[in-house]
Amino acid sequence: MIRNLTILTLVLSAILGGLLLKDHMSIPSRHLVIFYTSNLRGQINPFQGEVSDRVYEKAGGLAFLRALIDDTMKTYRLDPKKALLLDTGDSLFGSPEASLTMGEVPFELLQKVGYDAIAVGNLEFEFGLDTLRRFISTNKLPMLACNYRDLASPLGNTFSGGILLDKDGTRVGVIGLGMVDLARNTRQENIMQIEISDMHAAVQKTAASLRARGAELIVLLSHQPGLDTRPDLAELFPDVDIIIGDLISGQMTDPGRRPLVLPTPPARGAGVGMVRIPYIGSQWNLEKAVQTILPVDAAHISPSAALVTEIARVEAKVDSLLEQVVATSEGNFKRNFNEESSMGNLITDSMRAVAKTDVAFLNSGAIKAVISSGSISLRDLYDALPFENTIVRTELAGWQIENLVEEGLSGRGSFVQTSGLTCTCSMMNPPGFRLVQIAVGEEPLDSARMYSVAVTDFMLNTPQNWPELRTGKNVRAFGLLRENLKQYLASMSVIAPCVDRRYIDVPEGDETLRVQSLSIELANLSTPVSNDGTYDSPYGRLVADVLRVETDSDFALMPVTDIHSMNDPLSVFTPARLTADMPRICGVSTVNIPGTTLRRLIERMLATGGVPLCFAGFSIELKDNKLSKIFPWQGDFDPQRSYKVALPADLPEKLGAVGGLASLTASPFSTDLRRTFMNGVRRVGGNIELRRAVF
């Protein structure tokens, strides 16, 4: 009996011990808390406005943000020694205090707030690369970008890719990822010496280094937007545990999947993200991570006293300048990145008035804040227009203006705010052909006529987005946009939001006008062309020849596979036919190709039966189905010479390394090959003549 009781006791003890061990293994032994912000834009004080569909009397402000973090840790008994504070970039530029001090004020204050690291955003380059180098070299605030290399640095190591942080014994690796498409989003002169590497390879290399140094968790601070839309994140970043990124909407991703992707908090410090990760058993348990976005409602937060003192000290230096009243507003202005806005109308009206032009354009991304009812101060103008943009006057043909508007309507880039134009469009039409009617003033736009146009130097120098501006005539600068807006408002004294419509969307029920816009006959070809799917395709050769003429190139190449119609002759030129034949939007670029590379490209095409390339500007002679000679339409073929060649913008990537084009520098000409083709055919009234391609 005693023996049986002993056995029973041992069994029960084992079971109880197992349950206790299991319970112990499910109880966190420690936590890591990460607070994070995004797109602070140098906003050191609270601002009034709408944030996430809620209007705040006072939102944001660094002293209030710090106080909210401290209060949250105290309320939930979180250990400050085990907390990180991070930012995804665009931290130092965008406010009056930032602009007037070349980023010094936000740089110093972010250190006092207690940021452990920030990613390098595209706006960090706005004060010039030398200024950014100086900030980084102080080593006071880690500024991370694993995919950027400074070519002017002896070792190319101005930018640190990652940092290992020790939080009370917990080692956390933090990696910074800069925007991949930097050329589209900052001034070209500020990034001429920056080399951008493959983000997958750069992140993985940095993560491996941090793991080797003992990192228990890897956090990726990404200024590359929209990573949450990538279905292949686990394959792309297998060593990353958490992604804190830019423009990530919705909720935290499924905690059971790695990497854990956290939603982006409101910009300008109006919100701060928080994630709490438990350490259970012998590992960090992301499945039990808890995440939230805390609104920084400054009207209901007592600010950090220490930071209030610091901010008051720097504010005293700039307040007298910034509080100068410029004019009065009788209403609240709005801004919108994707459509016409009253702020956009006001600013482009001022640009057109200053430069005395027919038309004005401004990228929506240039406008960072709105003007509210009441007195308009210089501070308001700095908030709205933080960039040091200059107004530039140029001259463009009507068809180039059409292209600029169509690109803005395509949804692929920044919508262009405008003055001087009235555009009727249908957003139900295919991108690239959404304009139904367009007028300059009271007159229909003439595609062949030259018009004066006001833009900014940023737009002029960003050919990836607006390549048409590179060919503008009689370029002339008119001073800073913000200063000109100040003088424009002062001359008016009182302003109100503009109620006229510059973009009018055809109602969904009005199918007649929409269909008519796609069926309009742009030209009748003098000789119908069809596509037989070969490199000698008349249709493909016509497209190539139009690209050659429009870009003023020696030669042109066109993959016949980009033309979907087969053996259906093209005779009447309409938008509907174009979008059916070439449904994919692709830009046009020019590349200087050495004669030897061009010859190898043609030889490889003929030998392998790869992508058939239609060509123009030269003919070829074949012997036994092999390339014998190349005959330029002008002069003799010189293998040692470089030829200017027009081609679809994605052709070098499509051909890969074997094509020999990937390493060559391309110059953007237009954002839509179809419109370039259309304008070229329209210009000659459909009168075409195809020269023989093969002998």
C-alpha distance (Angstrom), angle and dihedral (degrees) to the residues before:
residue distance angle dihedral
M1 . . .
I2 3.78 . .
R3 3.77 89.5 .
N4 3.83 90.7 53.1
L5 3.81 91.3 48.6
T6 3.79 89.8 50.5
I7 3.78 91.7 51.9
L8 3.83 90.6 46.7
T9 3.80 90.5 49.6
L10 3.79 91.4 50.8
V11 3.81 91.7 48.9
L12 3.81 92.9 48.2
S13 3.80 90.6 46.5
A14 3.79 90.7 51.9
I15 3.80 91.6 49.3
L16 3.80 92.6 46.4
G17 3.79 90.7 46.2
G18 3.79 90.1 51.3
L19 3.78 91.6 49.8
L20 3.79 91.4 48.5
L21 3.80 90.8 48.2
K22 3.80 91.2 48.2
D23 3.80 90.4 48.7
H24 3.80 90.5 47.3
M25 3.79 90.5 50.0
S26 3.83 89.8 54.7
I27 3.81 94.5 50.5
P28 3.81 114.7 88.2
S29 3.78 112.5 -117.3
R30 3.82 91.0 -163.7
H31 3.79 141.7 -6.5
L32 3.77 137.3 -137.9
V33 3.80 117.2 -149.7
I34 3.79 122.1 -163.2
F35 3.79 121.3 -167.4
Y36 3.80 114.8 -169.6
T37 3.80 142.3 178.6
S38 3.79 135.0 -169.4
N39 3.80 135.8 -150.9
L40 3.81 96.8 1.3
R41 3.83 88.7 169.9
G42 3.79 93.5 -161.7
Q43 3.82 91.7 -64.3
I44 3.80 103.2 158.4
N45 3.84 98.7 161.3
P46 3.82 132.6 49.0
F47 3.79 117.6 -89.4
Q48 3.77 134.2 -158.4
G49 3.78 119.3 -121.5
E50 3.78 150.5 83.8
V51 3.80 117.7 -49.9
S52 3.81 121.7 179.0
D53 3.82 92.2 -16.2
R54 3.80 92.6 -49.9
V55 3.80 125.1 105.8
Y56 3.79 114.2 -134.5
E57 3.76 126.6 -162.8
K58 3.81 87.4 -155.4
A59 3.80 123.5 8.6
G60 3.78 130.0 173.4
G61 3.78 127.7 -7.9
L62 3.80 123.7 159.1
A63 3.82 95.3 -114.2
F64 3.81 90.1 52.7
L65 3.80 93.3 43.9
R66 3.81 91.1 53.3
A67 3.81 91.2 47.1
L68 3.82 91.5 50.5
I69 3.81 91.0 52.4
D70 3.82 91.5 48.6
D71 3.82 92.6 47.1
T72 3.81 91.4 48.4
M73 3.80 92.9 51.6
K74 3.80 90.8 47.5
T75 3.82 94.3 47.0
Y76 3.80 94.0 49.8
R77 3.81 94.6 35.7
L78 3.78 93.4 -118.5
D79 3.78 118.3 168.5
P80 3.85 110.2 -116.7
K81 3.81 88.4 -152.9
K82 3.80 88.8 64.6
A83 3.82 96.5 47.4
L84 3.81 130.3 99.2
L85 3.79 129.1 -161.1
L86 3.82 115.6 -157.0
D87 3.81 139.1 167.2
T88 3.81 131.0 -155.3
G89 3.82 96.7 -139.7
D90 3.82 143.0 -93.1
S91 3.79 85.7 94.1
L92 3.80 105.5 134.1
F93 3.80 104.7 45.7
G94 3.78 134.6 60.2
S95 3.81 109.7 60.5
P96 3.81 132.1 84.4
E97 3.79 90.7 -113.0
A98 3.79 89.6 52.7
S99 3.80 95.1 47.3
L100 3.80 95.8 45.5
T101 3.82 92.6 49.7
M102 3.84 98.7 36.5
G103 3.81 90.6 -115.1
E104 3.82 95.9 -52.5
V105 3.82 95.8 119.0
P106 3.82 98.3 53.6
F107 3.83 90.9 39.5
E108 3.81 91.7 56.6
L109 3.80 94.8 41.1
L110 3.81 94.9 50.0
Q111 3.79 87.5 59.5
K112 3.80 91.0 52.1
V113 3.81 91.3 47.7
G114 3.80 86.7 58.0
Y115 3.80 105.8 -113.1
D116 3.80 111.7 174.2
A117 3.83 95.2 -161.4
I118 3.80 142.8 -19.2
A119 3.79 133.3 -157.2
V120 3.80 118.7 -119.4
G121 3.82 108.0 -107.3
N122 3.78 126.9 -164.1
L123 3.82 90.4 -105.4
E124 3.80 90.1 60.3
F125 3.83 86.2 75.5
E126 3.82 94.3 56.5
F127 3.81 94.6 93.0
G128 3.80 90.3 51.8
L129 3.78 132.7 -90.4
D130 3.81 93.3 -89.0
T131 3.81 91.0 59.1
L132 3.80 91.4 48.2
R133 3.81 90.6 48.9
R134 3.81 89.4 52.4
F135 3.81 93.0 51.6
I136 3.80 91.8 49.1
S137 3.81 93.8 46.0
T138 3.82 92.2 58.6
N139 3.83 88.8 69.9
K140 3.81 87.4 -149.8
L141 3.80 95.4 117.6
P142 3.82 120.4 23.1
M143 3.83 108.4 -123.7
L144 3.79 109.1 -169.6
A145 3.82 134.6 -160.5
C146 3.80 116.4 150.6
N147 3.82 94.1 -176.9
Y148 3.83 98.0 52.7
R149 3.80 125.0 87.5
D150 3.79 123.8 -173.9
L151 3.81 105.6 -137.8
A152 3.81 91.1 -164.6
S153 3.79 92.3 59.1
P154 3.83 114.3 92.0
L155 3.80 91.1 -125.7
G156 3.79 97.2 21.9
N157 3.79 89.0 -120.6
T158 3.80 104.2 123.5
F159 3.80 87.3 117.9
S160 3.78 120.3 61.3
G161 3.78 112.1 -145.8
G162 3.78 97.3 -153.7
I163 3.77 146.8 -12.8
L164 3.80 134.9 -141.7
L165 3.81 111.3 -133.2
D166 3.80 122.7 -165.0
K167 3.79 111.4 -150.4
D168 3.80 106.9 -174.4
G169 3.80 91.8 -46.2
T170 3.81 96.5 -35.0
R171 3.79 111.0 113.4
V172 3.80 113.7 -150.2
G173 3.79 123.8 -176.6
V174 3.81 114.2 -147.1
I175 3.82 120.1 -166.1
G176 3.80 126.0 -168.8
L177 3.81 120.8 -146.7
G178 3.80 118.1 -166.8
M179 3.79 125.2 -149.9
V180 3.80 109.6 -78.0
D181 3.81 95.9 -150.1
L182 3.80 93.1 53.2
A183 3.81 93.5 146.9
R184 3.81 91.3 65.7
N185 3.77 94.6 49.6
T186 3.78 110.1 44.5
R187 3.78 141.8 33.3
Q188 3.79 112.9 -66.8
E189 3.81 94.3 -138.4
N190 3.81 90.2 59.1
I191 3.80 95.8 56.2
M192 3.80 103.7 36.7
Q193 3.82 89.9 112.0
I194 3.81 96.1 45.2
E195 3.80 120.6 103.3
I196 3.81 115.7 -161.6
S197 3.79 117.2 -151.4
D198 3.80 130.9 -160.7
M199 3.79 107.3 -71.1
H200 3.82 94.8 -142.5
A201 3.80 93.9 53.3
A202 3.82 93.4 41.0
V203 3.81 94.6 51.0
Q204 3.79 93.7 44.5
K205 3.81 93.1 48.9
T206 3.81 91.5 50.5
A207 3.81 93.0 44.2
A208 3.81 91.6 51.5
S209 3.80 90.3 51.4
L210 3.81 92.4 50.0
R211 3.82 92.4 47.2
A212 3.80 89.6 51.2
R213 3.80 88.7 54.2
G214 3.79 91.7 53.7
A215 3.82 106.3 -90.1
E216 3.81 110.6 167.0
L217 3.80 93.9 -169.8
I218 3.81 130.9 23.2
V219 3.81 118.2 -147.6
L220 3.81 119.4 -169.5
L221 3.81 114.8 -151.6
S222 3.79 102.1 -161.5
H223 3.78 128.5 -169.7
Q224 3.80 88.0 177.5
P225 3.83 101.2 104.9
G226 3.77 128.3 -127.8
L227 3.80 101.9 18.3
D228 3.80 87.8 148.9
T229 3.82 89.2 72.2
R230 3.82 92.0 61.2
P231 3.83 111.5 100.5
D232 3.82 91.0 -166.2
L233 3.82 100.1 59.7
A234 3.80 93.2 121.7
E235 3.80 90.7 54.8
L236 3.81 93.0 39.2
F237 3.82 95.9 50.8
P238 3.84 107.1 17.3
D239 3.82 94.1 161.8
V240 3.82 95.7 49.2
D241 3.81 117.8 98.6
I242 3.82 102.0 -177.3
I243 3.81 132.5 22.9
I244 3.79 119.4 -157.9
G245 3.77 105.7 -177.1
D246 3.75 150.9 163.1
L247 3.82 123.8 -89.6
I248 3.80 94.8 3.6
S249 3.79 108.7 152.9
G250 3.79 134.5 -167.1
Q251 3.78 126.7 25.3
M252 3.78 133.6 -30.3
T253 3.80 110.4 -74.3
D254 3.80 121.2 -104.9
P255 3.83 104.5 -62.1
G256 3.80 88.4 -139.7
R257 3.80 91.3 67.2
R258 3.79 126.9 73.7
P259 2.88 132.2 -105.1
L260 3.78 97.9 39.6
V261 3.83 107.3 -137.5
L262 3.81 116.6 -152.9
P263 3.83 123.9 -154.8
T264 3.80 118.8 -111.8
P265 3.83 116.9 -106.7
P266 3.83 121.0 -133.1
A267 3.80 115.3 -73.1
R268 3.82 129.0 -106.9
G269 3.81 91.7 38.2
A270 3.80 93.7 -66.9
G271 3.78 88.7 131.6
V272 3.78 139.3 19.3
G273 3.78 125.1 -152.2
M274 3.79 121.9 -138.0
V275 3.79 131.5 -169.0
R276 3.82 125.3 -179.7
I277 3.81 116.6 -158.9
P278 3.83 120.9 -168.4
Y279 3.80 125.9 -145.5
I280 3.80 106.0 -138.7
G281 3.76 124.6 179.1
S282 3.77 103.8 -28.5
Q283 3.78 102.6 -27.0
W284 3.78 146.5 52.8
N285 3.79 106.6 -94.2
L286 3.81 109.9 -144.3
E287 3.80 90.6 175.0
K288 3.80 89.2 70.5
A289 3.81 95.4 43.4
V290 3.81 115.4 131.6
Q291 3.82 120.2 -150.8
T292 3.79 135.5 -176.3
I293 3.81 142.3 160.6
L294 3.81 114.1 -124.6
P295 3.83 115.6 -154.6
V296 3.79 113.3 -133.6
D297 3.81 96.1 -137.4
A298 3.80 98.3 176.9
A299 3.81 92.7 -171.3
H300 3.81 88.6 69.6
I301 3.81 101.9 35.4
S302 3.79 128.3 83.4
P303 3.81 105.3 -134.6
S304 3.78 126.4 -126.8
A305 3.81 104.9 -88.0
A306 3.80 93.6 -147.1
L307 3.80 92.5 53.1
V308 3.80 92.9 44.4
T309 3.81 87.7 59.3
E310 3.81 92.6 48.2
I311 3.80 93.2 47.5
A312 3.80 92.3 47.2
R313 3.79 88.7 54.1
V314 3.81 94.3 55.3
E315 3.80 93.6 37.1
A316 3.79 90.7 60.1
K317 3.79 88.9 64.2
V318 3.79 95.8 57.9
D319 3.81 107.2 22.0
S320 3.78 97.4 89.3
L321 3.79 90.3 55.7
L322 3.78 97.5 42.6
E323 3.80 99.1 47.4
Q324 3.81 93.2 61.9
V325 3.85 107.4 125.9
V326 3.80 112.5 -128.4
A327 3.82 103.3 176.3
T328 3.80 143.4 -34.0
S329 3.80 128.2 -98.1
E330 3.80 122.7 -147.4
G331 3.77 95.3 -159.5
N332 3.79 145.7 10.0
F333 3.78 117.1 -78.0
K334 3.81 122.1 -145.3
R335 3.79 133.0 -148.4
N336 3.80 128.8 -156.1
F337 3.79 130.6 -178.1
N338 3.81 95.2 -154.8
E339 3.79 105.5 39.3
E340 3.79 145.6 19.5
S341 3.80 115.2 -55.5
S342 3.79 137.0 -174.2
M343 3.83 89.6 -120.0
G344 3.79 89.8 52.8
N345 3.79 91.3 48.8
L346 3.81 92.4 49.8
I347 3.80 95.4 49.2
T348 3.82 96.6 43.3
D349 3.81 89.7 47.5
S350 3.80 88.0 55.5
M351 3.82 91.5 47.8
R352 3.80 92.2 51.0
A353 3.82 91.6 47.4
V354 3.81 94.2 48.5
A355 3.81 95.7 45.9
K356 3.84 93.6 36.0
T357 3.80 93.2 -132.5
D358 3.79 136.9 152.0
V359 3.80 93.3 -123.3
A360 3.81 139.4 15.6
F361 3.80 130.4 -160.7
L362 3.80 131.7 -169.2
N363 3.79 128.0 177.9
S364 3.79 110.1 -119.8
G365 3.80 91.3 -130.1
A366 3.82 90.1 68.6
I367 3.83 90.6 70.0
K368 3.80 111.4 78.4
A369 3.82 104.3 167.3
V370 3.81 141.9 13.3
I371 3.79 137.3 -115.9
S372 3.80 113.7 -116.1
S373 3.78 130.2 -155.0
G374 3.80 114.0 -75.6
S375 3.78 133.7 33.0
I376 3.81 116.4 2.8
S377 3.79 112.2 -143.3
L378 3.77 130.6 -168.0
R379 3.81 85.6 -109.2
D380 3.81 88.7 62.0
L381 3.80 90.4 54.4
Y382 3.80 91.9 49.4
D383 3.80 89.3 49.8
A384 3.80 92.0 49.7
L385 3.81 96.7 41.7
P386 3.81 109.2 25.4
F387 3.81 94.8 156.6
E388 3.78 119.9 92.9
N389 3.81 91.1 -125.8
T390 3.80 122.3 163.5
I391 3.81 125.2 -146.8
V392 3.80 111.1 -118.2
R393 3.80 127.0 -168.1
T394 3.80 118.8 -149.5
E395 3.80 139.9 155.0
L396 3.80 124.7 -115.5
A397 3.78 136.0 177.2
G398 3.78 117.9 -111.4
W399 3.80 92.6 -109.4
Q400 3.80 90.0 55.2
I401 3.81 90.1 53.6
E402 3.81 88.5 50.9
N403 3.80 89.6 52.7
L404 3.81 92.7 50.8
V405 3.80 91.5 51.6
E406 3.81 93.2 44.9
E407 3.80 91.4 51.4
G408 3.81 89.5 52.3
L409 3.80 90.5 50.3
S410 3.81 93.5 47.7
G411 3.80 93.3 77.9
R412 3.81 91.5 -131.9
G413 3.79 96.6 108.1
S414 3.77 143.0 -2.6
F415 3.80 116.4 -26.6
V416 3.82 109.6 -124.0
Q417 3.79 118.8 -125.8
T418 3.78 110.4 -145.9
S419 3.78 146.8 -165.8
G420 3.79 126.7 -163.7
L421 3.80 94.7 27.8
T422 3.79 133.8 95.5
C423 3.79 111.4 -162.0
T424 3.79 126.2 -170.9
C425 3.78 109.9 -164.2
S426 3.78 143.4 166.3
M427 3.78 115.7 -138.9
M428 3.82 87.3 -165.6
N429 3.80 90.3 68.1
P430 3.81 120.5 90.8
P431 3.83 114.7 -83.5
G432 3.78 110.5 -91.1
F433 3.81 93.2 34.8
R434 3.78 104.3 56.1
L435 3.79 97.4 113.5
V436 3.80 112.5 100.9
Q437 3.80 98.7 172.6
I438 3.79 134.1 -4.4
A439 3.80 128.9 -169.9
V440 3.79 133.8 -174.6
G441 3.77 105.7 -145.3
E442 3.78 104.8 -40.9
E443 3.82 96.7 -27.1
P444 3.82 129.3 84.1
L445 3.79 111.5 -106.3
D446 3.82 113.4 -98.6
S447 3.81 108.6 -141.7
A448 3.82 92.2 -151.4
R449 3.81 98.5 44.7
M450 3.83 123.5 95.4
Y451 3.82 117.2 -122.2
S452 3.80 131.8 -171.0
V453 3.80 112.0 -116.8
A454 3.81 133.3 -171.5
V455 3.82 117.9 -149.0
T456 3.81 135.7 148.0
D457 3.78 126.9 -91.8
F458 3.82 87.8 -115.7
M459 3.81 90.8 60.5
L460 3.79 91.8 43.3
N461 3.80 91.4 52.7
T462 3.81 97.3 43.9
P463 3.81 103.9 78.4
Q464 3.80 92.5 166.3
N465 3.81 88.4 73.0
W466 3.80 103.8 25.0
P467 3.83 108.8 20.8
E468 3.81 92.5 160.8
L469 3.81 89.7 71.0
R470 3.81 91.4 64.5
T471 3.80 90.4 69.7
G472 3.81 94.9 48.9
K473 3.80 117.8 131.3
N474 3.82 131.1 -129.9
V475 3.81 96.7 12.0
R476 3.81 115.0 -161.8
A477 3.83 132.0 173.2
F478 3.84 123.8 -133.7
G479 3.80 104.3 -171.9
L480 3.79 133.9 -99.5
L481 3.80 116.7 -16.4
R482 3.81 92.9 -138.9
E483 3.82 93.7 50.4
N484 3.81 91.4 47.7
L485 3.81 90.7 49.3
K486 3.80 88.8 51.3
Q487 3.81 91.7 54.2
Y488 3.81 91.6 43.4
L489 3.82 91.8 53.6
A490 3.80 92.5 44.3
S491 3.80 90.0 54.3
M492 3.82 90.4 53.5
S493 3.82 95.6 42.1
V494 3.83 92.7 -167.9
I495 3.81 125.4 42.6
A496 3.79 137.7 177.1
P497 3.81 133.2 -166.8
C498 3.80 111.5 -80.2
V499 3.80 113.4 -113.7
D500 3.82 99.7 -169.1
R501 3.80 117.9 107.3
R502 3.79 119.9 -125.6
Y503 3.83 94.4 175.1
I504 3.79 116.9 44.4
D505 3.81 116.9 -174.6
V506 3.79 115.0 -147.4
P507 3.82 107.7 -116.8
E508 3.79 113.4 -104.2
G509 3.77 90.6 -119.1
D510 3.81 93.9 56.0
E511 3.80 97.1 84.9
T512 3.80 93.3 155.5
L513 3.79 96.7 68.4
R514 3.80 92.4 40.9
V515 3.81 94.1 51.2
Q516 3.80 91.4 44.2
S517 3.80 90.3 55.9
L518 3.81 90.5 56.6
S519 3.80 94.1 43.2
I520 3.79 98.9 49.2
E521 3.81 111.9 125.3
L522 3.78 107.9 -121.2
A523 3.81 95.4 177.3
N524 3.79 143.3 -18.9
L525 3.79 112.8 -129.6
S526 3.78 114.1 -126.0
T527 3.81 87.3 -142.3
P528 3.83 119.9 27.3
V529 3.80 114.6 -128.7
S530 3.79 130.4 -155.1
N531 3.77 135.6 -168.7
D532 3.80 120.5 -119.4
G533 3.81 94.8 174.8
T534 3.82 95.5 -113.2
Y535 3.80 133.5 108.7
D536 3.82 86.6 -103.0
S537 3.83 92.2 58.0
P538 3.84 109.2 141.3
Y539 3.81 90.6 -146.1
G540 3.80 92.4 50.8
R541 3.80 92.7 45.2
L542 3.81 90.4 51.0
V543 3.81 91.3 53.3
A544 3.81 90.2 48.1
D545 3.80 92.7 49.6
V546 3.80 93.0 49.3
L547 3.81 89.8 50.7
R548 3.81 89.6 50.0
V549 3.80 93.3 51.6
E550 3.81 96.3 41.7
T551 3.80 93.2 50.5
D552 3.81 94.1 39.7
S553 3.80 89.5 -125.0
D554 3.79 132.2 156.1
F555 3.79 93.6 -128.3
A556 3.80 140.6 1.7
L557 3.80 134.8 -152.4
M558 3.80 126.6 -157.0
P559 3.84 126.4 -179.7
V560 3.78 106.0 -131.4
T561 3.82 89.0 -148.9
D562 3.82 88.4 71.6
I563 3.83 88.1 68.6
H564 3.79 109.0 76.3
S565 3.80 101.6 -171.9
M566 3.81 116.8 91.6
N567 3.81 125.3 -160.5
D568 3.80 92.9 -18.3
P569 3.82 104.2 123.1
L570 3.79 116.4 -129.6
S571 3.78 110.6 -137.8
V572 3.82 108.1 137.7
F573 3.79 113.2 54.8
T574 3.84 112.3 -141.3
P575 3.82 132.9 152.3
A576 3.81 89.5 -118.9
R577 3.80 92.0 56.3
L578 3.80 92.4 45.7
T579 3.81 94.5 51.5
A580 3.81 90.6 46.5
D581 3.80 92.9 50.2
M582 3.83 94.6 41.3
P583 3.82 108.5 21.4
R584 3.81 95.3 165.3
I585 3.81 121.9 86.4
C586 3.79 111.9 -131.3
G587 3.79 130.8 160.0
V588 3.80 129.6 -128.3
S589 3.79 122.9 -118.8
T590 3.78 136.4 175.6
V591 3.80 122.8 -135.5
N592 3.79 131.1 -173.4
I593 3.81 102.9 -127.8
P594 3.83 122.6 -171.7
G595 3.79 113.2 -122.8
T596 3.81 91.6 -119.6
T597 3.82 91.1 54.7
L598 3.80 91.7 48.4
R599 3.79 91.6 50.9
R600 3.82 92.4 49.5
L601 3.80 89.5 49.1
I602 3.82 92.3 54.5
E603 3.81 92.1 43.6
R604 3.79 92.0 51.0
M605 3.81 91.7 48.4
L606 3.81 91.4 52.4
A607 3.80 94.3 43.6
T608 3.80 102.1 44.9
G609 3.76 101.5 33.5
G610 3.81 88.8 -127.5
V611 3.80 125.9 150.5
P612 3.82 105.5 -22.0
L613 3.80 108.3 -124.1
C614 3.77 118.6 -156.1
F615 3.78 111.6 -152.8
A616 3.78 141.4 -164.8
G617 3.80 134.2 -168.8
F618 3.78 93.1 48.6
S619 3.80 140.9 44.1
I620 3.79 128.2 -145.7
E621 3.78 135.5 -139.9
L622 3.80 118.8 -142.6
K623 3.78 129.4 -156.8
D624 3.80 116.7 -173.8
N625 3.81 87.6 -10.5
K626 3.80 90.2 -60.0
L627 3.78 127.8 114.3
S628 3.79 111.2 -94.2
K629 3.81 105.2 165.0
I630 3.80 141.7 -2.2
F631 3.80 116.9 -140.9
P632 3.83 114.9 -164.5
W633 3.77 112.5 -151.0
Q634 3.79 86.5 -125.2
G635 3.82 121.6 40.0
D636 3.79 129.2 -24.3
F637 3.78 127.1 -50.1
D638 3.81 112.8 -100.0
P639 3.84 115.2 -168.5
Q640 3.82 90.1 -160.8
R641 3.79 94.7 54.8
S642 3.81 126.1 88.1
Y643 3.79 115.3 -128.4
K644 3.79 126.9 -154.9
V645 3.80 105.3 -121.8
A646 3.81 127.8 -172.7
L647 3.79 117.1 -147.2
P648 3.81 143.6 148.7
A649 3.80 108.8 -69.9
D650 3.81 93.4 -120.3
L651 3.82 96.7 47.6
P652 3.84 96.0 96.3
E653 3.80 89.8 53.9
K654 3.80 91.8 43.8
L655 3.80 92.5 53.3
G656 3.80 92.3 44.9
A657 3.78 125.7 -163.5
V658 3.81 92.9 -35.1
G659 3.79 90.1 64.3
G660 3.78 92.0 60.8
L661 3.82 92.3 -139.0
A662 3.80 102.3 96.5
S663 3.81 93.5 83.6
L664 3.81 94.4 49.6
T665 3.81 122.1 97.0
A666 3.80 113.7 -113.0
S667 3.81 125.0 -153.2
P668 3.83 114.1 -148.4
F669 3.81 114.7 -126.4
S670 3.80 103.8 170.9
T671 3.78 138.6 -7.5
D672 3.83 95.9 -132.2
L673 3.82 122.9 45.6
R674 3.79 91.6 -166.1
R675 3.79 92.7 59.3
T676 3.80 91.2 46.9
F677 3.80 88.3 52.5
M678 3.80 91.6 45.9
N679 3.80 94.2 48.9
G680 3.79 92.4 47.8
V681 3.80 93.6 52.0
R682 3.80 91.4 43.2
R683 3.80 90.9 51.2
V684 3.83 92.4 59.3
G685 3.78 92.9 41.1
G686 3.81 92.5 -117.1
N687 3.80 93.3 -60.7
I688 3.78 104.2 140.0
E689 3.78 136.2 168.4
L690 3.80 121.1 -168.3
R691 3.77 117.4 -154.0
R692 3.77 120.7 -145.9
A693 3.80 112.6 -88.6
V694 3.81 104.1 -168.6
F695 3.79 132.6 38.8
